[in-house]
Amino acid sequence: MMNMDLQQLIQALTNQTRRDLEHSAQRCVTRGGREVLVEDLLLTLLEHHDGLLVRALNDAGIEVAELQATLQPKGEASASRNPVFALALVQWLQQASMVAHLELRRIEVDHGALLLALLCHPLQHAGSAYQVFLSRLDAQRVREFVLSQVPRTDPAPQGESLLERFTHDLTRQALEGRIDPVLCRDAEISQLIDILMRRRKNNPILVGEAGVGKTAVVEGLALRVATAQVPEPLKEVRVLTLDMGLLQAGASIKGEFERRLKGVIDGVNTSVKPVILFIDEAHTLVGAGGQAGASDAANLLKPALARGELRTIAATTWTEYKKYFEKDSALARRFQPVRVSEPSVEEAISILRGLVPVYERSHGVYVRDDAVVAAAQMSARYLAGRQLPDKAVDLLDTACARLRTSRETAPGALQHLYAEQAQGARQLQALNRDRDKGFPVEEQTLLALNLRMEALDSERLDLEQRWLEQQKTTQQVCPRLVAQVISAWTGIPVEQLAREHSEQVLGFADALRLRILGQEQAVQALDRNLRAVSAGLNKADAPVGVFLLVGPSGVGKTETALALGDLLYGGERFVTTLNMSEFQEKHSLSRLIGAPPGYVGFGEGGVLTEAVRQRPYSVVLLDEVEKADPEVLNLFYQIFDKGLANDGEGREIDFRNTLILMTSNLGSERIGKLCAGGRRPDVQTLHEAILPQLRDHFKAALLARMRVVPYYPVTGDVLHDLARLKLERLGQRLGLRSLAFSYTPELVEHMAERCAHDDSGARYIDQWIELHLLPQVVDRLLQAMARGEPVSQVHARLEANGVPTCEFSQ
């Protein structure tokens, strides 16, 4: 008897047979039985008037009604609502499963398998009333009738039918034009052909990260075979993709998976045309189908691969290749690795250009060439964690789909307007109901709501007219639409994406001066570096820049990093800040790059490497870098020099698109002495003054990889400008609450004077605002909200006694 549990038996049934079994269980519940009997299932089968059992009974001259009367269970009913399957019924299902798989060669158990199982095991049902009727059936005649019902689409041998069942013909798809063009993969396809032409070890395995185009390489081979652009021995081959999911589906019976895979191999050997089998995600072979006492798919394939009976192309990722193939040397030596690398941005553009006609036909839109270039460049820059060309293709496809959707459905702004109108109509209806019932309703509220509804209706008509006009124009995918998709995926503002990088760099210095006051030398140093990067004249295998910002506290070093993240990459969230005072121990290095194998936390990634892997186009700020342990700083030698590092899992992390900034207070006292009394020495003098102290702390090799930028203390007019800047930011925060904010020049003078006597620099201005102005605003707003009093104006000034105060008005 096969070792199968009831769940496996039920899963092996056809949909109709499973429904019949459920109906039988319901029949048992209806009569109050404790067990679902063989008789219950037979009665259900007899309800199919054109079913196999009824036809067999009619052919033997047996009255169906007479058998139905005999099958009616006898006995007392019970109150059980949860009957179980009787042992005889379970044994019948097991026998039917054996008949289906071993005799009928069917994947699932149907009525024919059930009937043959009854006839093949008469002793199992001896003594039952229905056995008298079944004994009158001609078992051989029923078997021939059941076998004649087995669907046969091809008179080919059984092995080849399994081959057709569990594979997809890529060559046929190529001939029918159902495969997209494959570009920029000629070298990989040629290498594939070279390996396939070998006499032995002619099984290539494509290894590369997900999304680089491993499957496309095989599709390119199928296209060449279809157009006879291959050597003579390969012109007649069929490239078939093995469907591992379909191969394992329903193979819960012991030995079924092995039978299927053996049938596929036999089908390859007996095929009239030579076959090349493509196994995508080949690492799933290891362990696939393996049960107690059985081999997995990889072990089943090894003999066929060793004898050369099976030509196979496999594909997997580097991680899975190391995990499964390299550990199994017997399996690894049967395959020849073919590296499939991520294409460059230029190659991705060429690939997209080849796919443009396909997507234009599919979506019914026109794709501009500058949109193709934007899709490749923006996906490479902003979609981290994925590979080209897959992410560029997805981006362009989504842009085409969005354009088609906007043509056929109302745009998002119009849908939002519809929702707002519906919400207003419900509110208006509720207020009118209250007024009709005699409840008090403010007429001013009703009037304002009616005016709002009229304004919304006018806006709706305008948007609908613009939408209709837009539908009449040529539907084209442009770079701005691609930027909108990227913005929806990443949250980066569209305006930031739509601007050319060169435009950003040209206006970078002016924008940075508005945020970093009194540090012209830092602005110029960063501007020169970014201009060189934009022109492509920087060192190719290094980060965008490595700067050590040195100076007293509160002069704008950290603010510089935040401003760079905002101006260059679209927001301060693109700044990864690491407080290096937390890395004063040698073992804390694992926090940066991730724990090594065998240690707690392995696989979770490091705070530095994981942040850069997810967002390679970003700013990394190493705050107070002088406080880190020297062993931790050794990690940055290769990062600063080559722009690469390996994390705890052995993955290579690319820092070449990252701007690295470090801050330090080393040399602050010397800078303060040189700048005392309002003096402002040149940058070279400051650099020479602080360099000895930097050399005492940092190794010469590490210091040589940085560009030192000294920061001047904040004094004089710069403090006044900073005070005004901080007050303007407070005004922006109040503006979010619909409050206008103003201040007096005396207040600015007072803030600058107080800040000049504090060692914390510009940070004191923030602290002063939080301590003296903000509490007054908060208290007054809370009081106004509690009393229902409107407040629209806040004016900050200095009292005669030097106390800051805020005045509020409507």
Secondary structure, DSSP 4 states (H G I P E B T S, - for coil): -----HHHHHHTB-HHHHHHHHHHHHHHHHHT-SEE-HHHHHHHHHT-TTSHHHHHHHHTT--HHHHHHHHS--S-----SS-EE-HHHHHHHHHHHHIIIIIS--SSB-HHHHHHHHHH-GGGGTT-TTHHHHTTS-HHHHHHHHHHTS--S--S-HHHHHHHHSEEEHHHHHHTT-S----S-HHHHHHHHHHHTSSSS--EEEE--TTSSHHHHHHHHHHHHHTT-S-GGGTT-EEEEE-HHHHHTT--STTHHHHHHHHHHHHHHH-SS-EEEEESSGGGGTTTT--TT---HHHHHHHHHHHT--EEEEEE-HHHIIIIITT-HHHHTTSEEEE-PPPPHHHHHHHHHHHHHHHHHHHT-EE-HHHHHHHHHHHHHH-TTS-TTHHHHHHHHHHHHHHHHHHHS--HHHHHHHHHHHHHHHHHHHHHHHHHTT----HHHHHHHHHHHHHHHHHHHHHHHHHHHHHHS--EE-HHHHHHHHHHHH---HHHHHS-HHHHHHTHHHHHHTTSTT-HHHHHHHHHHHHHHHTT-S-TTS-SEEEEEE--TTSSHHHHHHHHHHHHHSSGGGEEEEEGGG--SGGGHHHHH-PPTTSTTTTS--HHHHHHHH-SSEEEEEETGGGS-HHHHTTHHHHHHHSEEE-TTS-EEE-TTEEEEEEE-TTHHHHHHHTGGG----HHHHHHHHHHHHHHHS-HHHHTTSEEEE-PPP-THHHHHHHHHHHHHHHHHHHTTT-EEEE-HHHHHHHHHHHHT-TTTTHHHHHHIIIIIHHHHHHHHHHHHHHT----EEEEEE-TTS-EEEEEE-
